[in-house]
Amino acid sequence: MTQAPTPTADTVRQLVRSLLKDSAADSTGPEVRPVAEGGGHSTWWVGTRHVLRLAPSREAAQRQRRELRLRDLVRPYLPVAVPTSVAHGEWAPGLAYTLDTRLSGHSGEDQDVSAVGEADLAGLLTGLREVPVRQAEALGVPRAAPRSLEALRRAAEQAADRLTAADEFDAARLHQLTQPGAVQLAAQSATAVLVHHDLRGEHLVVSADGRVRGVLDWTDTALGDPAEDIAGLALAVGAPAAVRAATLAGYGARPCLRGLWLARCDTVVRLAARLDGRDTAPLPLLRTQLRHTWEAILLERVTELRDGEGEL
């Protein structure tokens, strides 16, 4: 298998000069610098108005091409901005790029979301639910089977013991989610909607007043369990804000609690993996996400839900 080339600053400058000929004040073109957050793509700031994303593999290139079409589909349904591509093509044989407009604001990892911002998140969840499933499927958006919360709970119990030994977490907190409770919060049938599937803080663009102004990186979007996006928001903005946003979007107790416990178990498992050298995410980020997801909420007790309760 041929190894994909590694993009360099010179590669990026040459590509940018060819794309933004008219905007450059001189032959050097706008300043380019790598984006620290990274992700699945090699991502570069281009001046103050654009972002260049280079797919590192053919599989990533396929997802990026699908993302370009998907963003056009979802844009009319959402109250927040989605990046617009001003140029796209291949930066190497079979490897795609897109030069996107840069959305104004701060990363959700650095800027808190206000109460009005929670309403923006509710509008985001509502809009995603309204995107026609058949149109998304026609673009090649895959279906994602719902995860087993019971299997995740068992993995989290083992990981919690590791964290307790390292003085990072009290394993007794996981006792709130019992085996019957995990079964009770299993994903319900016929609830698949368009799910961003990566609503972490770094993908939220938040203004200085706490409004959510945009959502980035739609390459992992799938048709699946809406609780996954509630879980993502719990990591990004904390459990209470995520549940309030989901409730405003019309989701009931079951999907809210399911999303919360997906997030809680995920953060325990990932932090333990990081301590054991099996995850490369920054420790401060994982600890912040753990703290966010374990913030107390009003629905703290998993009570018996009647059939259909919490469904739309």
TIVEX-228804 format. One record per residue (C-alpha): residue number from 1; x, y, z; residue in one letter. Coordinates in steps of 0.25 Angstrom, whole numbers, plus 5000, padded with zeros to 4 digits. Layout:
N
{sevex = NUM, px = X, py = Y, pz = Z, miti = a}
...
This chain:
312
{sevex = 1, px = 5000, py = 5000, pz = 5000, miti = m}
{sevex = 2, px = 5005, py = 5014, pz = 4996, miti = t}
{sevex = 3, px = 5007, py = 5023, pz = 5008, miti = q}
{sevex = 4, px = 5000, py = 5036, pz = 5008, miti = a}
{sevex = 5, px = 5009, py = 5048, pz = 5007, miti = p}
{sevex = 6, px = 5011, py = 5057, pz = 5019, miti = t}
{sevex = 7, px = 5006, py = 5071, pz = 5017, miti = p}
{sevex = 8, px = 5016, py = 5082, pz = 5020, miti = t}
{sevex = 9, px = 5015, py = 5097, pz = 5021, miti = a}
{sevex = 10, px = 5021, py = 5098, pz = 5007, miti = d}
{sevex = 11, px = 5011, py = 5089, pz = 5002, miti = t}
{sevex = 12, px = 5000, py = 5097, pz = 5008, miti = v}
{sevex = 13, px = 5006, py = 5111, pz = 5004, miti = r}
{sevex = 14, px = 5007, py = 5106, pz = 4989, miti = q}
{sevex = 15, px = 4992, py = 5101, pz = 4989, miti = l}
{sevex = 16, px = 4987, py = 5113, pz = 4996, miti = v}
{sevex = 17, px = 4994, py = 5123, pz = 4986, miti = r}
{sevex = 18, px = 4987, py = 5115, pz = 4975, miti = s}
{sevex = 19, px = 4974, py = 5117, pz = 4982, miti = l}
{sevex = 20, px = 4974, py = 5131, pz = 4987, miti = l}
{sevex = 21, px = 4982, py = 5138, pz = 4976, miti = k}
{sevex = 22, px = 4974, py = 5151, pz = 4976, miti = d}
{sevex = 23, px = 4974, py = 5152, pz = 4991, miti = s}
{sevex = 24, px = 4989, py = 5152, pz = 4994, miti = a}
{sevex = 25, px = 4996, py = 5165, pz = 4995, miti = a}
{sevex = 26, px = 5009, py = 5159, pz = 4990, miti = d}
{sevex = 27, px = 5014, py = 5146, pz = 4984, miti = s}
{sevex = 28, px = 5015, py = 5140, pz = 4998, miti = t}
{sevex = 29, px = 5000, py = 5139, pz = 5000, miti = g}
{sevex = 30, px = 4993, py = 5139, pz = 5013, miti = p}
{sevex = 31, px = 5000, py = 5134, pz = 5026, miti = e}
{sevex = 32, px = 4997, py = 5119, pz = 5028, miti = v}
{sevex = 33, px = 4999, py = 5112, pz = 5041, miti = r}
{sevex = 34, px = 4994, py = 5098, pz = 5047, miti = p}
{sevex = 35, px = 4982, py = 5097, pz = 5056, miti = v}
{sevex = 36, px = 4986, py = 5091, pz = 5069, miti = a}
{sevex = 37, px = 4973, py = 5083, pz = 5070, miti = e}
{sevex = 38, px = 4975, py = 5075, pz = 5058, miti = g}
{sevex = 39, px = 4965, py = 5063, pz = 5057, miti = g}
{sevex = 40, px = 4964, py = 5054, pz = 5045, miti = g}
{sevex = 41, px = 4970, py = 5064, pz = 5036, miti = h}
{sevex = 42, px = 4982, py = 5072, pz = 5035, miti = s}
{sevex = 43, px = 4976, py = 5086, pz = 5037, miti = t}
{sevex = 44, px = 4982, py = 5099, pz = 5035, miti = w}
{sevex = 45, px = 4978, py = 5114, pz = 5038, miti = w}
{sevex = 46, px = 4979, py = 5122, pz = 5025, miti = v}
{sevex = 47, px = 4980, py = 5137, pz = 5028, miti = g}
{sevex = 48, px = 4969, py = 5141, pz = 5037, miti = t}
{sevex = 49, px = 4957, py = 5137, pz = 5028, miti = r}
{sevex = 50, px = 4959, py = 5123, pz = 5024, miti = h}
{sevex = 51, px = 4962, py = 5109, pz = 5029, miti = v}
{sevex = 52, px = 4969, py = 5098, pz = 5020, miti = l}
{sevex = 53, px = 4966, py = 5083, pz = 5023, miti = r}
{sevex = 54, px = 4974, py = 5073, pz = 5016, miti = l}
{sevex = 55, px = 4969, py = 5058, pz = 5016, miti = a}
{sevex = 56, px = 4981, py = 5049, pz = 5021, miti = p}
{sevex = 57, px = 4975, py = 5036, pz = 5014, miti = s}
{sevex = 58, px = 4966, py = 5032, pz = 5003, miti = r}
{sevex = 59, px = 4955, py = 5028, pz = 5014, miti = e}
{sevex = 60, px = 4956, py = 5042, pz = 5020, miti = a}
{sevex = 61, px = 4955, py = 5048, pz = 5006, miti = a}
{sevex = 62, px = 4942, py = 5040, pz = 5003, miti = q}
{sevex = 63, px = 4936, py = 5045, pz = 5017, miti = r}
{sevex = 64, px = 4941, py = 5059, pz = 5014, miti = q}
{sevex = 65, px = 4934, py = 5059, pz = 5000, miti = r}
{sevex = 66, px = 4921, py = 5054, pz = 5006, miti = r}
{sevex = 67, px = 4922, py = 5065, pz = 5017, miti = e}
{sevex = 68, px = 4922, py = 5076, pz = 5006, miti = l}
{sevex = 69, px = 4909, py = 5071, pz = 5001, miti = r}
{sevex = 70, px = 4903, py = 5068, pz = 5015, miti = l}
{sevex = 71, px = 4906, py = 5083, pz = 5020, miti = r}
{sevex = 72, px = 4898, py = 5088, pz = 5009, miti = d}
{sevex = 73, px = 4887, py = 5079, pz = 5013, miti = l}
{sevex = 74, px = 4887, py = 5082, pz = 5028, miti = v}
{sevex = 75, px = 4889, py = 5097, pz = 5026, miti = r}
{sevex = 76, px = 4874, py = 5101, pz = 5024, miti = p}
{sevex = 77, px = 4870, py = 5093, pz = 5037, miti = y}
{sevex = 78, px = 4880, py = 5099, pz = 5047, miti = l}
{sevex = 79, px = 4880, py = 5112, pz = 5055, miti = p}
{sevex = 80, px = 4895, py = 5112, pz = 5055, miti = v}
{sevex = 81, px = 4905, py = 5114, pz = 5044, miti = a}
{sevex = 82, px = 4912, py = 5102, pz = 5037, miti = v}
{sevex = 83, px = 4925, py = 5105, pz = 5029, miti = p}
{sevex = 84, px = 4924, py = 5108, pz = 5014, miti = t}
{sevex = 85, px = 4935, py = 5103, pz = 5005, miti = s}
{sevex = 86, px = 4940, py = 5113, pz = 4995, miti = v}
{sevex = 87, px = 4949, py = 5103, pz = 4988, miti = a}
{sevex = 88, px = 4951, py = 5088, pz = 4988, miti = h}
{sevex = 89, px = 4959, py = 5078, pz = 4980, miti = g}
{sevex = 90, px = 4971, py = 5068, pz = 4982, miti = e}
{sevex = 91, px = 4984, py = 5072, pz = 4989, miti = w}
{sevex = 92, px = 4990, py = 5059, pz = 4985, miti = a}
{sevex = 93, px = 4985, py = 5047, pz = 4976, miti = p}
{sevex = 94, px = 4972, py = 5042, pz = 4983, miti = g}
{sevex = 95, px = 4973, py = 5052, pz = 4995, miti = l}
{sevex = 96, px = 4963, py = 5063, pz = 4996, miti = a}
{sevex = 97, px = 4964, py = 5077, pz = 5002, miti = y}
{sevex = 98, px = 4954, py = 5087, pz = 5005, miti = t}
{sevex = 99, px = 4957, py = 5102, pz = 5007, miti = l}
{sevex = 100, px = 4945, py = 5107, pz = 5017, miti = d}
{sevex = 101, px = 4941, py = 5120, pz = 5022, miti = t}
{sevex = 102, px = 4945, py = 5122, pz = 5036, miti = r}
{sevex = 103, px = 4934, py = 5124, pz = 5046, miti = l}
{sevex = 104, px = 4935, py = 5135, pz = 5056, miti = s}
{sevex = 105, px = 4936, py = 5132, pz = 5070, miti = g}
{sevex = 106, px = 4944, py = 5123, pz = 5080, miti = h}
{sevex = 107, px = 4945, py = 5108, pz = 5082, miti = s}
{sevex = 108, px = 4935, py = 5102, pz = 5092, miti = g}
{sevex = 109, px = 4947, py = 5097, pz = 5100, miti = e}
{sevex = 110, px = 4951, py = 5111, pz = 5103, miti = d}
{sevex = 111, px = 4937, py = 5119, pz = 5104, miti = q}
{sevex = 112, px = 4926, py = 5116, pz = 5113, miti = d}
{sevex = 113, px = 4912, py = 5114, pz = 5107, miti = v}
{sevex = 114, px = 4901, py = 5124, pz = 5113, miti = s}
{sevex = 115, px = 4886, py = 5121, pz = 5115, miti = a}
{sevex = 116, px = 4883, py = 5127, pz = 5102, miti = v}
{sevex = 117, px = 4894, py = 5118, pz = 5096, miti = g}
{sevex = 118, px = 4887, py = 5106, pz = 5102, miti = e}
{sevex = 119, px = 4875, py = 5110, pz = 5093, miti = a}
{sevex = 120, px = 4884, py = 5110, pz = 5081, miti = d}
{sevex = 121, px = 4888, py = 5096, pz = 5085, miti = l}
{sevex = 122, px = 4873, py = 5092, pz = 5086, miti = a}
{sevex = 123, px = 4871, py = 5098, pz = 5072, miti = g}
{sevex = 124, px = 4883, py = 5090, pz = 5067, miti = l}
{sevex = 125, px = 4877, py = 5077, pz = 5073, miti = l}
{sevex = 126, px = 4863, py = 5080, pz = 5067, miti = t}
{sevex = 127, px = 4869, py = 5083, pz = 5053, miti = g}
{sevex = 128, px = 4877, py = 5071, pz = 5052, miti = l}
{sevex = 129, px = 4864, py = 5063, pz = 5056, miti = r}
{sevex = 130, px = 4857, py = 5070, pz = 5044, miti = e}
{sevex = 131, px = 4867, py = 5067, pz = 5033, miti = v}
{sevex = 132, px = 4860, py = 5056, pz = 5024, miti = p}
{sevex = 133, px = 4866, py = 5043, pz = 5027, miti = v}
{sevex = 134, px = 4864, py = 5038, pz = 5012, miti = r}
{sevex = 135, px = 4872, py = 5050, pz = 5007, miti = q}
{sevex = 136, px = 4883, py = 5048, pz = 5016, miti = a}
{sevex = 137, px = 4884, py = 5033, pz = 5012, miti = e}
{sevex = 138, px = 4884, py = 5038, pz = 4998, miti = a}
{sevex = 139, px = 4897, py = 5045, pz = 5001, miti = l}
{sevex = 140, px = 4903, py = 5033, pz = 5006, miti = g}
{sevex = 141, px = 4902, py = 5036, pz = 5021, miti = v}
{sevex = 142, px = 4903, py = 5023, pz = 5028, miti = p}
{sevex = 143, px = 4894, py = 5017, pz = 5039, miti = r}
{sevex = 144, px = 4901, py = 5014, pz = 5052, miti = a}
{sevex = 145, px = 4895, py = 5004, pz = 5061, miti = a}
{sevex = 146, px = 4892, py = 5008, pz = 5076, miti = p}
{sevex = 147, px = 4903, py = 5005, pz = 5086, miti = r}
{sevex = 148, px = 4900, py = 4995, pz = 5097, miti = s}
{sevex = 149, px = 4899, py = 5003, pz = 5110, miti = l}
{sevex = 150, px = 4900, py = 4991, pz = 5118, miti = e}
{sevex = 151, px = 4913, py = 4987, pz = 5111, miti = a}
{sevex = 152, px = 4919, py = 5001, pz = 5113, miti = l}
{sevex = 153, px = 4915, py = 5000, pz = 5128, miti = r}
{sevex = 154, px = 4923, py = 4988, pz = 5130, miti = r}
{sevex = 155, px = 4935, py = 4994, pz = 5123, miti = a}
{sevex = 156, px = 4933, py = 5006, pz = 5132, miti = a}
{sevex = 157, px = 4933, py = 4998, pz = 5145, miti = e}
{sevex = 158, px = 4946, py = 4992, pz = 5142, miti = q}
{sevex = 159, px = 4952, py = 5005, pz = 5138, miti = a}
{sevex = 160, px = 4946, py = 5012, pz = 5150, miti = a}
{sevex = 161, px = 4955, py = 5003, pz = 5159, miti = d}
{sevex = 162, px = 4967, py = 5007, pz = 5152, miti = r}
{sevex = 163, px = 4963, py = 5022, pz = 5154, miti = l}
{sevex = 164, px = 4960, py = 5020, pz = 5168, miti = t}
{sevex = 165, px = 4974, py = 5014, pz = 5171, miti = a}
{sevex = 166, px = 4980, py = 5026, pz = 5164, miti = a}
{sevex = 167, px = 4971, py = 5035, pz = 5172, miti = d}
{sevex = 168, px = 4964, py = 5041, pz = 5160, miti = e}
{sevex = 169, px = 4950, py = 5036, pz = 5162, miti = f}
{sevex = 170, px = 4941, py = 5029, pz = 5173, miti = d}
{sevex = 171, px = 4937, py = 5016, pz = 5167, miti = a}
{sevex = 172, px = 4924, py = 5016, pz = 5176, miti = a}
{sevex = 173, px = 4918, py = 5027, pz = 5167, miti = r}
{sevex = 174, px = 4916, py = 5017, pz = 5156, miti = l}
{sevex = 175, px = 4906, py = 5010, pz = 5165, miti = h}
{sevex = 176, px = 4896, py = 5020, pz = 5162, miti = q}
{sevex = 177, px = 4895, py = 5012, pz = 5148, miti = l}
{sevex = 178, px = 4890, py = 4998, pz = 5151, miti = t}
{sevex = 179, px = 4889, py = 4987, pz = 5141, miti = q}
{sevex = 180, px = 4874, py = 4988, pz = 5141, miti = p}
{sevex = 181, px = 4875, py = 5003, pz = 5139, miti = g}
{sevex = 182, px = 4885, py = 5001, pz = 5127, miti = a}
{sevex = 183, px = 4875, py = 4991, pz = 5121, miti = v}
{sevex = 184, px = 4864, py = 5001, pz = 5123, miti = q}
{sevex = 185, px = 4871, py = 5012, pz = 5116, miti = l}
{sevex = 186, px = 4874, py = 5003, pz = 5104, miti = a}
{sevex = 187, px = 4872, py = 5011, pz = 5091, miti = a}
{sevex = 188, px = 4858, py = 5010, pz = 5086, miti = q}
{sevex = 189, px = 4854, py = 5005, pz = 5072, miti = s}
{sevex = 190, px = 4850, py = 5015, pz = 5061, miti = a}
{sevex = 191, px = 4858, py = 5027, pz = 5067, miti = t}
{sevex = 192, px = 4869, py = 5028, pz = 5057, miti = a}
{sevex = 193, px = 4872, py = 5043, pz = 5053, miti = v}
{sevex = 194, px = 4883, py = 5050, pz = 5047, miti = l}
{sevex = 195, px = 4894, py = 5051, pz = 5058, miti = v}
{sevex = 196, px = 4906, py = 5060, pz = 5057, miti = h}
{sevex = 197, px = 4913, py = 5049, pz = 5065, miti = h}
{sevex = 198, px = 4925, py = 5058, pz = 5070, miti = d}
{sevex = 199, px = 4919, py = 5069, pz = 5077, miti = l}
{sevex = 200, px = 4931, py = 5072, pz = 5086, miti = r}
{sevex = 201, px = 4935, py = 5086, pz = 5090, miti = g}
{sevex = 202, px = 4945, py = 5088, pz = 5079, miti = e}
{sevex = 203, px = 4934, py = 5086, pz = 5069, miti = h}
{sevex = 204, px = 4925, py = 5097, pz = 5075, miti = l}
{sevex = 205, px = 4928, py = 5112, pz = 5071, miti = v}
{sevex = 206, px = 4924, py = 5120, pz = 5083, miti = v}
{sevex = 207, px = 4923, py = 5136, pz = 5083, miti = s}
{sevex = 208, px = 4928, py = 5144, pz = 5095, miti = a}
{sevex = 209, px = 4914, py = 5145, pz = 5100, miti = d}
{sevex = 210, px = 4912, py = 5130, pz = 5101, miti = g}
{sevex = 211, px = 4904, py = 5129, pz = 5088, miti = r}
{sevex = 212, px = 4907, py = 5116, pz = 5080, miti = v}
{sevex = 213, px = 4909, py = 5122, pz = 5066, miti = r}
{sevex = 214, px = 4914, py = 5110, pz = 5058, miti = g}
{sevex = 215, px = 4917, py = 5095, pz = 5058, miti = v}
{sevex = 216, px = 4930, py = 5089, pz = 5051, miti = l}
{sevex = 217, px = 4934, py = 5076, pz = 5045, miti = d}
{sevex = 218, px = 4922, py = 5068, pz = 5040, miti = w}
{sevex = 219, px = 4931, py = 5056, pz = 5035, miti = t}
{sevex = 220, px = 4926, py = 5046, pz = 5046, miti = d}
{sevex = 221, px = 4911, py = 5049, pz = 5044, miti = t}
{sevex = 222, px = 4902, py = 5037, pz = 5043, miti = a}
{sevex = 223, px = 4888, py = 5033, pz = 5044, miti = l}
{sevex = 224, px = 4886, py = 5027, pz = 5058, miti = g}
{sevex = 225, px = 4884, py = 5029, pz = 5073, miti = d}
{sevex = 226, px = 4881, py = 5044, pz = 5077, miti = p}
{sevex = 227, px = 4886, py = 5041, pz = 5091, miti = a}
{sevex = 228, px = 4900, py = 5041, pz = 5085, miti = e}
{sevex = 229, px = 4899, py = 5056, pz = 5082, miti = d}
{sevex = 230, px = 4893, py = 5058, pz = 5096, miti = i}
{sevex = 231, px = 4905, py = 5051, pz = 5101, miti = a}
{sevex = 232, px = 4915, py = 5059, pz = 5093, miti = g}
{sevex = 233, px = 4908, py = 5072, pz = 5098, miti = l}
{sevex = 234, px = 4910, py = 5067, pz = 5113, miti = a}
{sevex = 235, px = 4925, py = 5066, pz = 5110, miti = l}
{sevex = 236, px = 4925, py = 5079, pz = 5104, miti = a}
{sevex = 237, px = 4916, py = 5088, pz = 5113, miti = v}
{sevex = 238, px = 4913, py = 5079, pz = 5125, miti = g}
{sevex = 239, px = 4902, py = 5070, pz = 5128, miti = a}
{sevex = 240, px = 4892, py = 5080, pz = 5133, miti = p}
{sevex = 241, px = 4893, py = 5089, pz = 5121, miti = a}
{sevex = 242, px = 4893, py = 5077, pz = 5111, miti = a}
{sevex = 243, px = 4880, py = 5072, pz = 5118, miti = v}
{sevex = 244, px = 4873, py = 5085, pz = 5118, miti = r}
{sevex = 245, px = 4877, py = 5087, pz = 5103, miti = a}
{sevex = 246, px = 4871, py = 5073, pz = 5100, miti = a}
{sevex = 247, px = 4859, py = 5076, pz = 5108, miti = t}
{sevex = 248, px = 4856, py = 5089, pz = 5100, miti = l}
{sevex = 249, px = 4858, py = 5081, pz = 5087, miti = a}
{sevex = 250, px = 4847, py = 5072, pz = 5092, miti = g}
{sevex = 251, px = 4854, py = 5060, pz = 5097, miti = y}
{sevex = 252, px = 4849, py = 5053, pz = 5109, miti = g}
{sevex = 253, px = 4855, py = 5046, pz = 5121, miti = a}
{sevex = 254, px = 4859, py = 5033, pz = 5114, miti = r}
{sevex = 255, px = 4868, py = 5039, pz = 5103, miti = p}
{sevex = 256, px = 4874, py = 5050, pz = 5113, miti = c}
{sevex = 257, px = 4878, py = 5040, pz = 5123, miti = l}
{sevex = 258, px = 4883, py = 5030, pz = 5112, miti = r}
{sevex = 259, px = 4892, py = 5041, pz = 5107, miti = g}
{sevex = 260, px = 4897, py = 5045, pz = 5120, miti = l}
{sevex = 261, px = 4901, py = 5031, pz = 5124, miti = w}
{sevex = 262, px = 4907, py = 5029, pz = 5111, miti = l}
{sevex = 263, px = 4916, py = 5041, pz = 5113, miti = a}
{sevex = 264, px = 4919, py = 5037, pz = 5128, miti = r}
{sevex = 265, px = 4923, py = 5023, pz = 5124, miti = c}
{sevex = 266, px = 4931, py = 5028, pz = 5112, miti = d}
{sevex = 267, px = 4939, py = 5038, pz = 5121, miti = t}
{sevex = 268, px = 4943, py = 5028, pz = 5131, miti = v}
{sevex = 269, px = 4947, py = 5018, pz = 5121, miti = v}
{sevex = 270, px = 4956, py = 5028, pz = 5113, miti = r}
{sevex = 271, px = 4963, py = 5034, pz = 5125, miti = l}
{sevex = 272, px = 4967, py = 5020, pz = 5130, miti = a}
{sevex = 273, px = 4972, py = 5017, pz = 5116, miti = a}
{sevex = 274, px = 4980, py = 5030, pz = 5116, miti = r}
{sevex = 275, px = 4986, py = 5026, pz = 5129, miti = l}
{sevex = 276, px = 4990, py = 5013, pz = 5124, miti = d}
{sevex = 277, px = 4996, py = 5019, pz = 5111, miti = g}
{sevex = 278, px = 4985, py = 5014, pz = 5102, miti = r}
{sevex = 279, px = 4979, py = 5028, pz = 5099, miti = d}
{sevex = 280, px = 4987, py = 5040, pz = 5094, miti = t}
{sevex = 281, px = 4977, py = 5051, pz = 5097, miti = a}
{sevex = 282, px = 4982, py = 5062, pz = 5107, miti = p}
{sevex = 283, px = 4980, py = 5058, pz = 5121, miti = l}
{sevex = 284, px = 4974, py = 5072, pz = 5125, miti = p}
{sevex = 285, px = 4964, py = 5071, pz = 5114, miti = l}
{sevex = 286, px = 4960, py = 5057, pz = 5119, miti = l}
{sevex = 287, px = 4959, py = 5061, pz = 5133, miti = r}
{sevex = 288, px = 4950, py = 5073, pz = 5129, miti = t}
{sevex = 289, px = 4941, py = 5064, pz = 5121, miti = q}
{sevex = 290, px = 4940, py = 5055, pz = 5133, miti = l}
{sevex = 291, px = 4936, py = 5066, pz = 5142, miti = r}
{sevex = 292, px = 4926, py = 5072, pz = 5132, miti = h}
{sevex = 293, px = 4918, py = 5059, pz = 5131, miti = t}
{sevex = 294, px = 4918, py = 5056, pz = 5145, miti = w}
{sevex = 295, px = 4911, py = 5069, pz = 5149, miti = e}
{sevex = 296, px = 4898, py = 5066, pz = 5156, miti = a}
{sevex = 297, px = 4885, py = 5068, pz = 5149, miti = i}
{sevex = 298, px = 4870, py = 5067, pz = 5153, miti = l}
{sevex = 299, px = 4868, py = 5054, pz = 5146, miti = l}
{sevex = 300, px = 4879, py = 5048, pz = 5155, miti = e}
{sevex = 301, px = 4872, py = 5035, pz = 5159, miti = r}
{sevex = 302, px = 4869, py = 5025, pz = 5148, miti = v}
{sevex = 303, px = 4854, py = 5022, pz = 5151, miti = t}
{sevex = 304, px = 4845, py = 5013, pz = 5144, miti = e}
{sevex = 305, px = 4840, py = 5019, pz = 5131, miti = l}
{sevex = 306, px = 4827, py = 5015, pz = 5125, miti = r}
{sevex = 307, px = 4828, py = 5009, pz = 5111, miti = d}
{sevex = 308, px = 4829, py = 5021, pz = 5101, miti = g}
{sevex = 309, px = 4832, py = 5031, pz = 5112, miti = e}
{sevex = 310, px = 4842, py = 5041, pz = 5107, miti = g}
{sevex = 311, px = 4840, py = 5038, pz = 5092, miti = e}
{sevex = 312, px = 4836, py = 5048, pz = 5082, miti = l}
